Amino acid sequence: MNLRAEPRDSIRWRETTLSLGSDHKALLYRYVSSDSSHVLIRTPEIEVIDGTYPMPQEGAEGRPEFVTQNYQDHYWRTTVKRAGKVVYHFSFQILDRHRQLKGYFQWDPFITIENP
């Protein structure tokens, strides 16, 4: 995967699985980059956020009534600083629905940063 970006762009990484978290969960846990001195992009950081899910209300029987459930979520974020090319690796783990570790994996895309 090649992500194209420009200086001052914000990049966010978020993980999910084909089951959208119902059977398996993915968790990014380590970022390693060819830009080791972080000249092209800032060091990625984990951002924890609060959110709210709408959920259908039990017994609503087809009416558009819902309740909400609060949750905490996260993503990794960075800011692009200057033009260049960054090759990086994200390490991640897969957990099953019982939170049992299924394995460790690595993803190695790159970012091409161009001036506008």
Backbone as numpy.savetxt, mean C-alpha at the origin, in Angstrom:
# Nx Ny Nz CAx CAy CAz Cx Cy Cz
6.62 -3.73 -13.30 5.77 -2.57 -13.30 6.67 -1.34 -13.30
6.35 -0.39 -14.14 7.08 0.87 -14.21 6.12 2.01 -13.87
6.37 2.66 -12.77 5.56 3.79 -12.34 6.22 5.06 -12.84
5.49 5.88 -13.56 6.02 7.16 -14.03 5.59 8.26 -13.07
6.53 9.15 -12.74 6.26 10.21 -11.79 7.02 11.47 -12.17
6.67 12.56 -11.53 7.34 13.85 -11.71 7.75 14.36 -10.33
8.77 15.23 -10.27 9.13 15.82 -8.99 7.91 16.46 -8.32
7.83 16.30 -6.99 6.74 16.77 -6.11 5.52 15.85 -6.12
5.50 14.79 -6.95 4.41 13.82 -6.88 4.48 13.07 -5.56
3.33 12.62 -5.10 3.23 11.78 -3.92 2.90 10.36 -4.39
3.59 9.36 -3.87 3.35 7.97 -4.24 2.93 7.23 -2.98
1.88 6.41 -3.11 1.40 5.58 -2.00 1.34 4.13 -2.45
1.78 3.25 -1.58 1.68 1.82 -1.82 0.74 1.23 -0.79
-0.15 0.39 -1.26 -1.10 -0.29 -0.38 -1.17 -1.74 -0.85
-1.27 -2.66 0.08 -1.30 -4.07 -0.28 -2.70 -4.65 -0.13
-2.98 -5.64 -0.99 -4.23 -6.39 -0.88 -4.00 -7.75 -1.54
-4.96 -8.63 -1.41 -4.89 -9.95 -2.05 -6.08 -10.10 -2.98
-6.07 -11.15 -3.79 -7.20 -11.40 -4.68 -8.49 -11.62 -3.91
-8.39 -12.12 -2.68 -9.58 -12.34 -1.86 -9.99 -11.06 -1.11
-9.28 -9.95 -1.37 -9.54 -8.67 -0.70 -9.51 -8.79 0.82
-8.62 -9.66 1.30 -8.43 -9.80 2.74 -9.34 -10.78 3.43
-10.26 -11.42 2.71 -11.18 -12.34 3.39 -10.53 -13.69 3.69
-9.70 -14.21 2.79 -9.03 -15.50 3.02 -7.55 -15.34 3.36
-6.91 -14.38 2.72 -5.49 -14.12 2.94 -5.26 -12.63 3.05
-4.22 -12.26 3.77 -3.83 -10.86 3.91 -2.38 -10.72 3.51
-2.06 -9.60 2.89 -0.68 -9.29 2.52 -0.21 -8.13 3.39
1.06 -8.12 3.72 1.60 -7.05 4.54 3.00 -6.67 4.03
3.12 -5.45 3.49 4.42 -4.92 3.12 5.19 -4.61 4.40
6.48 -5.00 4.46 7.20 -4.73 5.69 8.61 -4.19 5.50
9.17 -4.22 4.29 10.51 -3.67 4.09 10.66 -3.09 2.70
11.26 -1.91 2.63 11.54 -1.23 1.37 13.06 -1.09 1.23
13.61 -1.51 0.08 15.03 -1.37 -0.22 15.11 -0.79 -1.62
16.03 0.18 -1.83 16.06 0.91 -3.08 17.47 1.09 -3.62
17.57 1.26 -4.96 18.84 1.62 -5.59 19.21 3.06 -5.24
18.24 3.84 -4.79 18.43 5.23 -4.37 18.72 5.24 -2.87
19.82 4.57 -2.47 20.10 4.35 -1.05 20.32 5.64 -0.27
20.76 6.70 -0.92 20.94 7.97 -0.20 19.69 8.85 -0.31
18.65 8.36 -0.96 17.34 9.01 -1.08 17.44 10.39 -1.73
18.19 10.45 -2.83 18.34 11.69 -3.59 17.12 11.91 -4.48
16.52 10.83 -5.02 15.41 10.95 -5.98 14.04 10.96 -5.32
13.87 10.14 -4.28 12.61 10.13 -3.53 12.92 10.11 -2.03
11.99 10.62 -1.25 12.16 10.58 0.21 12.04 9.14 0.69
12.60 8.86 1.83 12.48 7.53 2.41 11.01 7.21 2.64
10.48 6.12 2.07 9.07 5.78 2.29 8.79 5.52 3.77
7.61 5.98 4.20 7.18 5.82 5.59 5.79 5.20 5.62
5.50 4.53 6.72 4.16 3.98 6.91 3.27 5.07 7.49
2.12 5.28 6.88 1.14 6.26 7.35 -0.07 5.47 7.86
-0.41 5.65 9.13 -1.58 4.99 9.72 -2.72 6.00 9.73
-3.89 5.57 9.22 -5.04 6.46 9.11 -6.28 5.81 9.72
-7.23 6.65 10.13 -8.54 6.17 10.59 -9.51 6.21 9.43
-10.42 5.27 9.40 -11.43 5.23 8.36 -12.75 4.72 8.90
-13.77 4.74 8.06 -15.10 4.25 8.42 -15.66 3.43 7.27
-16.10 2.21 7.56 -16.77 1.36 6.57 -18.28 1.49 6.75
-19.04 1.72 5.68 -20.49 1.58 5.79 -20.85 0.10 5.67
-21.79 -0.36 6.47 -22.22 -1.75 6.42 -23.74 -1.80 6.40
-24.33 -2.70 5.60 -25.79 -2.80 5.58 -26.30 -3.14 6.97
-27.41 -2.54 7.33 -27.99 -2.78 8.64 -28.80 -4.05 8.60
-28.62 -4.93 9.59 -29.39 -6.17 9.65 -30.87 -5.85 9.82
-31.71 -6.57 9.12 -33.15 -6.39 9.22 -33.67 -5.23 8.38
-32.82 -4.60 7.58 -33.27 -3.46 6.76 -34.14 -3.94 5.59
-34.05 -5.22 5.24 -34.89 -5.85 4.21 -35.01 -5.01 2.94
-33.85 -4.73 2.34 -33.85 -4.03 1.05 -33.84 -2.52 1.14
-34.07 -1.97 2.31 -34.02 -0.51 2.44 -32.55 -0.06 2.49
-32.28 1.16 2.07 -30.89 1.63 2.04 -30.39 2.12 3.40
-30.62 1.35 4.45 -30.16 1.74 5.77 -28.82 1.06 6.06
-27.98 1.76 6.78 -26.67 1.19 7.08 -26.16 1.68 8.43
-25.18 0.97 8.93 -24.44 1.36 10.12 -22.99 1.55 9.68
-22.17 2.12 10.53 -20.76 2.29 10.18 -19.88 1.62 11.21
-18.70 1.25 10.76 -17.72 0.61 11.63 -16.40 1.34 11.43
-15.80 1.82 12.52 -14.51 2.50 12.44 -13.38 1.48 12.37
-12.29 1.84 11.73 -11.14 0.96 11.61 -9.87 1.80 11.44
-8.73 1.16 11.61 -7.45 1.78 11.29 -6.88 1.07 10.07
-6.27 1.84 9.19 -5.67 1.30 7.98 -4.28 1.91 7.84
-3.55 1.51 6.83 -2.22 2.05 6.62 -1.84 1.98 5.14
-0.84 2.72 4.79 -0.20 2.64 3.48 1.22 3.17 3.64
2.06 2.89 2.65 3.41 3.45 2.61 3.35 4.66 1.69
4.07 5.73 2.02 4.05 6.91 1.18 5.44 7.51 1.03
5.64 8.22 -0.08 6.87 8.94 -0.34 6.57 10.15 -1.20
7.53 11.04 -1.32 7.42 12.20 -2.19 8.60 12.16 -3.15
8.32 12.41 -4.43 9.35 12.43 -5.46 10.12 13.75 -5.37
11.45 13.67 -5.41 12.27 14.87 -5.26 12.86 15.38 -6.57
13.43 14.47 -7.40 14.05 14.92 -8.65 14.05 13.81 -9.69
14.32 14.18 -10.95 14.28 13.24 -12.08 15.35 12.16 -11.94
15.02 10.97 -12.45 15.93 9.84 -12.43 15.16 8.54 -12.48
15.83 7.44 -12.16 15.18 6.12 -12.16 15.52 5.41 -10.86
14.50 4.87 -10.22 14.67 4.16 -8.95 14.22 2.71 -9.13
15.11 1.78 -8.86 14.75 0.36 -8.81 14.61 0.04 -7.32
13.50 -0.58 -6.94 13.29 -0.86 -5.52 12.70 -2.24 -5.33
12.75 -2.71 -4.11 12.18 -4.00 -3.72 11.30 -3.77 -2.50
10.12 -4.32 -2.54 9.26 -4.35 -1.37 9.17 -5.80 -0.92
9.50 -6.06 0.32 9.30 -7.39 0.89 7.92 -7.41 1.52
7.23 -8.55 1.38 5.91 -8.68 1.98 5.69 -10.10 2.44
4.73 -10.26 3.33 4.37 -11.58 3.82 2.88 -11.82 3.56
2.53 -13.07 3.44 1.13 -13.48 3.26 0.70 -14.24 4.50
-0.46 -13.85 5.05 -1.03 -14.51 6.21 -2.39 -15.09 5.82
-2.76 -16.23 6.40 -4.09 -16.77 6.12 -5.10 -16.12 7.08
-6.36 -16.53 6.98 -7.41 -15.89 7.78 -7.26 -16.15 9.27
-6.40 -17.11 9.64 -6.13 -17.40 11.05 -4.85 -16.69 11.51
-4.35 -15.78 10.69 -3.12 -15.01 10.94 -1.89 -15.89 10.99
-1.95 -17.04 10.32 -0.79 -17.93 10.23 0.03 -17.52 9.02
1.34 -17.41 9.20 2.24 -17.02 8.13 2.28 -18.08 7.04
2.07 -17.68 5.79 2.12 -18.61 4.67 3.44 -18.47 3.89
4.09 -17.33 3.98 5.38 -17.18 3.31 5.80 -15.74 3.15
7.08 -15.59 2.80 7.68 -14.28 2.54 7.95 -14.16 1.05
7.75 -12.97 0.51 7.92 -12.75 -0.92 8.54 -11.37 -1.15
8.90 -11.11 -2.43 9.50 -9.83 -2.77 8.95 -9.36 -4.10
8.79 -8.07 -4.23 8.26 -7.45 -5.44 9.28 -6.41 -5.86
9.67 -6.36 -7.15 10.75 -5.46 -7.55 10.42 -4.63 -8.79
9.50 -3.67 -8.66 9.20 -2.75 -9.75 10.19 -1.58 -9.75
9.97 -0.59 -10.59 10.82 0.59 -10.59 10.00 1.83 -10.88
10.60 2.99 -10.61 9.97 4.28 -10.78 10.81 5.10 -11.75
10.21 5.59 -12.82 10.89 6.49 -13.73 10.37 7.89 -13.47
11.27 8.78 -13.08 10.89 10.15 -12.72 11.35 11.09 -13.82
10.41 11.82 -14.40 10.72 12.73 -15.50 10.28 14.14 -15.14
11.03 15.13 -15.60 10.60 16.51 -15.42 9.39 16.79 -16.30
8.47 17.62 -15.83 7.25 17.89 -16.62 7.55 18.62 -17.92
